[in-house]
Amino acid sequence: MDALLLEWDTVVAAFWMTVRLTAVSALGSLVLGTLLTAMRVAPLATLRRTATVYVAVARNTPLTLVLLFTGLGVGANLGVELSSDIATNNFWLACVGLTAYTSAFVCEALRSGINTVPVGQAEAARSLGLGFLQTLRLITLPQAFRAVVAPLGSILIALTKNTTIALVVGVSEASVRMREMIETYGDQVMQIFLGFAAGFVLLCLPMGLLFGWLSRRLAVAR
């Protein structure tokens, strides 16, 4: 156990990498997911079909394959470099893959939120001379976000756990460090496992409580 305590700094660094992956990918997923949602409800059929195909493909493709595509396909084969440092480049490639995957789920959550907004509100906005984007930005999306706070929280928690798959592109986050410690301290597997499990609980549980509170706080009265 004393030997495990000496690994504290590396464990904290590994979980900090998990937090960074989650934060960057969550922001990217929210932006891309919102854009996809706008395309899904756009008046142009081409935009709707494009977004529908993207969401269907992303949701039905294993995340491991998505990350392998960004890491090996985009990074290695196509030679795309987002940073001159290998570790930093792998980090950004992992964020791209996680964003591309998670944004599809954000899109579906937001689209379900839009469906809760009474159609009459959009019709009233159009009668006042507001265009599609103005109606979406000022009326529809604000209510949609408030309606799906809880589902978005669940997606964020799933994203936090999905960061463990970033190891396929060489990102040393928490799960990688756990495997290394199990290989080094084979006689203390249970302690290591419980320690890392507790770490993920400490990351995910507060998010679940926060989004649950926000969901009740921001609920739209119908």
C-alpha positions in Angstrom: 0.0 0.0 0.0 2.9 2.4 0.8 4.2 1.8 -2.8 0.8 2.7 -4.2 0.7 5.9 -2.2 3.9 6.9 -4.0 2.0 6.7 -7.2 -0.4 9.4 -6.1 1.1 12.2 -8.3 0.8 10.0 -11.5 -2.7 9.0 -10.6 -3.8 12.6 -10.1 -2.1 13.5 -13.5 -4.0 10.6 -15.2 -7.4 11.8 -13.8 -6.5 15.4 -14.8 -6.1 14.1 -18.4 -9.5 12.5 -18.1 -11.0 15.8 -16.9 -9.3 17.7 -19.8 -10.6 15.1 -22.4 -14.1 15.4 -21.0 -14.1 19.2 -20.8 -12.8 19.8 -24.3 -14.9 17.1 -25.9 -18.0 18.2 -24.1 -17.7 21.7 -25.4 -17.0 20.5 -28.9 -19.9 18.1 -28.7 -22.3 20.8 -27.5 -21.3 23.1 -30.4 -21.4 20.4 -33.1 -24.5 18.8 -31.6 -26.4 22.2 -31.7 -25.3 22.7 -35.3 -26.5 19.2 -36.2 -29.8 19.9 -34.5 -30.3 23.1 -36.5 -29.7 21.1 -39.6 -32.1 18.4 -38.6 -35.0 20.9 -38.3 -33.9 23.2 -41.1 -36.3 23.9 -44.0 -33.8 22.7 -46.5 -34.1 18.9 -47.2 -30.4 18.6 -48.1 -29.4 19.8 -44.7 -31.9 17.5 -42.9 -30.7 14.5 -44.9 -27.0 15.3 -44.3 -27.5 15.6 -40.5 -29.7 12.5 -40.3 -27.1 10.4 -42.1 -24.3 11.7 -39.9 -26.2 11.1 -36.7 -27.3 7.6 -37.8 -23.7 6.6 -38.7 -22.1 8.1 -35.6 -24.6 6.6 -33.2 -24.3 3.1 -34.7 -20.5 3.1 -35.0 -18.5 1.8 -32.0 -16.5 4.5 -30.4 -13.3 2.4 -30.6 -13.6 2.5 -34.4 -14.2 6.3 -34.4 -11.1 6.9 -32.3 -9.0 4.5 -34.4 -10.2 6.4 -37.5 -9.1 9.8 -36.0 -5.9 8.4 -34.6 -4.7 6.1 -37.3 -6.7 7.2 -40.3 -6.6 11.0 -39.9 -3.5 11.2 -37.8 -1.1 8.5 -39.1 -2.3 7.9 -42.7 -3.4 11.4 -43.7 -0.7 13.0 -41.7 -2.9 15.5 -40.0 -1.0 17.2 -37.1 -2.9 19.4 -34.7 0.3 19.9 -32.6 4.0 19.3 -33.1 4.2 17.4 -29.8 3.1 13.8 -30.2 1.3 13.5 -26.8 -0.6 16.8 -27.4 -1.4 15.8 -31.0 -2.8 12.5 -29.7 -4.9 14.4 -27.1 -6.5 16.6 -29.8 -7.1 13.7 -32.1 -8.9 11.9 -29.2 -11.0 15.0 -28.6 -11.9 15.1 -32.3 -13.1 11.5 -32.1 -15.0 11.9 -28.9 -16.6 15.1 -30.2 -17.6 13.5 -33.5 -19.2 10.6 -31.6 -20.9 12.4 -28.7 -22.3 15.2 -30.8 -24.7 12.8 -32.4 -26.2 12.0 -29.0 -26.4 15.7 -28.1 -28.2 16.3 -31.4 -30.8 13.7 -30.7 -31.3 15.0 -27.1 -31.8 18.6 -28.4 -34.1 17.5 -31.1 -36.3 15.8 -28.6 -36.3 19.0 -26.6 -37.3 21.0 -29.7 -40.3 18.6 -30.0 -41.5 19.8 -26.6 -41.8 23.4 -27.8 -45.4 24.2 -28.9 -45.6 24.6 -32.7 -47.7 27.7 -32.2 -44.7 29.6 -30.8 -42.7 29.1 -34.0 -45.7 30.1 -36.1 -46.2 33.2 -34.0 -42.5 34.1 -34.5 -42.8 33.7 -38.2 -45.9 35.9 -38.2 -43.8 38.6 -36.5 -41.3 38.4 -39.4 -38.6 36.3 -37.7 -36.6 34.0 -39.9 -35.7 30.4 -39.2 -32.4 31.1 -37.5 -33.8 33.9 -35.4 -36.7 31.7 -34.3 -34.3 28.9 -33.5 -31.9 31.1 -31.6 -34.4 33.2 -29.7 -37.3 30.9 -29.0 -36.9 27.2 -29.8 -33.3 26.4 -28.6 -33.5 28.2 -25.3 -36.6 26.1 -24.3 -35.1 23.0 -25.8 -32.0 23.2 -23.7 -34.0 23.7 -20.6 -36.1 20.7 -21.4 -33.2 18.3 -21.9 -30.8 19.3 -19.1 -31.1 15.9 -17.5 -30.4 14.0 -20.7 -27.4 16.2 -21.5 -26.1 15.4 -18.0 -26.4 11.7 -18.8 -24.5 12.3 -22.0 -21.7 14.1 -20.2 -21.4 11.3 -17.7 -21.2 8.8 -20.5 -18.6 10.9 -22.2 -16.5 11.0 -19.0 -16.5 7.2 -18.9 -15.9 6.9 -22.7 -12.6 8.8 -22.3 -11.2 5.5 -21.1 -11.2 4.4 -24.8 -8.8 7.2 -25.7 -6.0 4.8 -24.9 -6.4 3.5 -28.5 -4.8 6.7 -29.8 -2.1 6.8 -27.2 -3.6 9.1 -24.6 -2.5 8.2 -21.1 -5.6 8.9 -19.1 -6.9 7.2 -15.9 -7.6 3.7 -17.3 -4.1 3.5 -18.9 -2.5 4.3 -15.6 -4.7 1.8 -13.8 -3.5 -1.0 -16.2 0.1 0.0 -15.7 -0.3 -0.1 -11.9 -2.0 -3.4 -12.0 1.0 -4.8 -14.1 3.4 -3.3 -11.6 1.6 -4.2 -8.4 0.0 -7.4 -9.3 -0.6 -8.4 -5.7 -2.8 -5.3 -5.0 -5.2 -5.5 -7.9 -8.4 -5.1 -5.8 -7.0 -1.9 -4.1 -6.0 -0.4 -7.4 -9.3 -1.2 -9.0 -11.4 0.1 -6.1 -9.2 3.3 -6.0 -9.8 4.1 -9.7 -13.4 3.2 -9.5 -13.8 5.6 -6.6 -12.0 8.3 -8.7 -14.6 7.9 -11.5 -17.4 8.0 -9.0 -16.1 11.3 -7.6 -16.0 12.6 -11.1 -19.5 11.4 -12.3 -21.6 11.6 -9.1 -21.4 15.4 -8.6 -22.2 15.9 -12.3 -25.3 13.7 -12.0 -26.4 15.6 -8.9 -25.7 19.0 -10.5 -27.6 18.3 -13.7 -30.5 16.7 -11.7 -30.8 20.0 -9.7 -30.5 22.1 -12.8 -33.2 20.0 -14.5 -35.6 20.8 -11.7 -34.5 24.4 -11.4 -34.8 25.2 -15.2 -37.8 23.0 -16.0 -40.2 24.8 -18.4 -43.7 25.0 -17.2 -46.2 23.8 -19.8 
